[in-house]
Amino acid sequence: MHTVSRSAPHEHAEPAPSDVVPIVLSINGMRHALLVEPWTSLLDLLRERSKG
């Protein structure tokens, strides 16, 4: 039996380049090119982007 230990996604300080996926969103007519972690939900992404 193998036990795999993984940290929760929110514990990652900075994702490694291989841990991100390039996406392009069109929001209110503006294009946004982003690099996001595969486990990021759209809601979380929009919430984080609205803070800054």
MODELLER restraints for C-alpha pairs under 7 A, 6 or more apart:
rsr = mdl.restraints
at = mdl.atoms
rsr.add(forms.Gaussian(group=physical.xy_distance, feature=features.Distance(at['CA:19:A'], at['CA:37:A']), mean=5.92, stdev=0.5))
rsr.add(forms.Gaussian(group=physical.xy_distance, feature=features.Distance(at['CA:20:A'], at['CA:35:A']), mean=5.65, stdev=0.5))
rsr.add(forms.Gaussian(group=physical.xy_distance, feature=features.Distance(at['CA:20:A'], at['CA:36:A']), mean=4.99, stdev=0.5))
rsr.add(forms.Gaussian(group=physical.xy_distance, feature=features.Distance(at['CA:20:A'], at['CA:37:A']), mean=4.46, stdev=0.5))
rsr.add(forms.Gaussian(group=physical.xy_distance, feature=features.Distance(at['CA:20:A'], at['CA:38:A']), mean=6.34, stdev=0.5))
rsr.add(forms.Gaussian(group=physical.xy_distance, feature=features.Distance(at['CA:21:A'], at['CA:35:A']), mean=5.36, stdev=0.5))
rsr.add(forms.Gaussian(group=physical.xy_distance, feature=features.Distance(at['CA:21:A'], at['CA:36:A']), mean=5.30, stdev=0.5))
rsr.add(forms.Gaussian(group=physical.xy_distance, feature=features.Distance(at['CA:21:A'], at['CA:37:A']), mean=6.11, stdev=0.5))
rsr.add(forms.Gaussian(group=physical.xy_distance, feature=features.Distance(at['CA:21:A'], at['CA:38:A']), mean=6.29, stdev=0.5))
rsr.add(forms.Gaussian(group=physical.xy_distance, feature=features.Distance(at['CA:22:A'], at['CA:34:A']), mean=5.72, stdev=0.5))
rsr.add(forms.Gaussian(group=physical.xy_distance, feature=features.Distance(at['CA:22:A'], at['CA:35:A']), mean=4.48, stdev=0.5))
rsr.add(forms.Gaussian(group=physical.xy_distance, feature=features.Distance(at['CA:22:A'], at['CA:36:A']), mean=6.51, stdev=0.5))
rsr.add(forms.Gaussian(group=physical.xy_distance, feature=features.Distance(at['CA:23:A'], at['CA:33:A']), mean=5.87, stdev=0.5))
rsr.add(forms.Gaussian(group=physical.xy_distance, feature=features.Distance(at['CA:23:A'], at['CA:34:A']), mean=5.36, stdev=0.5))
rsr.add(forms.Gaussian(group=physical.xy_distance, feature=features.Distance(at['CA:23:A'], at['CA:35:A']), mean=6.27, stdev=0.5))
rsr.add(forms.Gaussian(group=physical.xy_distance, feature=features.Distance(at['CA:24:A'], at['CA:31:A']), mean=6.57, stdev=0.5))
rsr.add(forms.Gaussian(group=physical.xy_distance, feature=features.Distance(at['CA:24:A'], at['CA:32:A']), mean=5.43, stdev=0.5))
rsr.add(forms.Gaussian(group=physical.xy_distance, feature=features.Distance(at['CA:24:A'], at['CA:33:A']), mean=4.36, stdev=0.5))
rsr.add(forms.Gaussian(group=physical.xy_distance, feature=features.Distance(at['CA:24:A'], at['CA:34:A']), mean=6.11, stdev=0.5))
rsr.add(forms.Gaussian(group=physical.xy_distance, feature=features.Distance(at['CA:25:A'], at['CA:31:A']), mean=5.64, stdev=0.5))
rsr.add(forms.Gaussian(group=physical.xy_distance, feature=features.Distance(at['CA:25:A'], at['CA:32:A']), mean=5.12, stdev=0.5))
rsr.add(forms.Gaussian(group=physical.xy_distance, feature=features.Distance(at['CA:25:A'], at['CA:33:A']), mean=6.56, stdev=0.5))
rsr.add(forms.Gaussian(group=physical.xy_distance, feature=features.Distance(at['CA:26:A'], at['CA:32:A']), mean=6.23, stdev=0.5))
